[in-house]
Amino acid sequence: MANWADLPRDVVGLISDLSILSDHMKMQCVCKTWQSFLKNSSSKRELPWLMLLPKDQEEDPDARDFYSLSKQNILSIRLPEIRGKRCCGSFQNGWLMIVVEQLDICLFHPWSKKTLQLPHQSTFKKQHYVDDEGTFTMEEIRDMHIRKAAVSDDANMVLVVYGMGNLAFCRVGDKAWTEMHSGMEDVIFHKGQFYALTVVPAVYLVRIEDGVNPSFSLQRINEDFRLIGGLFYLVPDTLTDDTMFVIFRELDESDILDEDAEYTDLEDDAEPPRSLHRTIHFDIYQAPLGEVAAAPKGNKLMKVESLGERIVFLGYNSPMVTTTREFPGIQGNLIYFADNCAESYFCSPYGCCDSGVFNVEDGTIQQFFADRFHPASAPPVWIATPPPFSFQSDFGGK
């Protein structure tokens, strides 16, 4: 049998150049030599993909569409493992957070097919009633709805914001979630640390001491700053180590019908999509980190008018930031957003209709896929590409 690791690198590179992106990613699973070479190859790098349900779901119910900003095209990939399941999070290390109707939660890596089981949602702090058929009421599901999530690089530690802003964490293998705090809006993992954002908003460093009975603490690192009427995101600054961004997404929370859009894929007797909200603007603030042990009183959120060369991707995903240095020819100072407003899931029969791109310089918004129905059970989600391949020991667990 041939030793694939001994194949000359120029031959591996030639095969990769002639392959589509999905095959290029699969090649990274052949052996560690190929992985190391192809993982650092820039020829196949792309901006994050937007994962969508196909227009014709009956044609192949196992397929998901992936919109490539870099190529301006759609690639269809079969993922039977997540058929009929809701993706409520995606992360820089390639994992997706998946929830099924029975409210089981897992991490799923779509390219390696590896699954890590997490504690059931019913182990959140509040006690939940389950009827004789084993189903939850809508009120119970609302209380357990996962709004945002963050995963450590090794995928062994998970933090979630659920319900009305409750923060909880677990380690892979735990039987239940450990409650931490309430009043939270967002959580991220950045450079080996978890950070959380309150609805005020204020930024906190989250410390978790591992052990049989794990302990935790939250340390505020900036003053409170009050804004209302939208969503907040905590976004790492990839160009500096001593600041983060707090981005405020302003919503028009009235019933909106886009009369200019052509809804070509709806049934003849169906109404076009509406939304209980629509994004109308983003405000950007810098949160100084500095020495987090210092008192937060001198650390104020400072409004900034530009992201410079940065490009930000927001939604159910862990925030992704890239720059025009990494992708020459791509316009910077943009915020790409997907619909992650919980009201779309619980209140709107028209699904998730609020996705697009915001130009920070001129304040304009261009809608994405306004003519496609996005059911609340399968919202559009940005995923990192090419998703990093790794070997089993790098995915967490045994």
Disulfide bonds with the S-S distance in Angstrom:
none
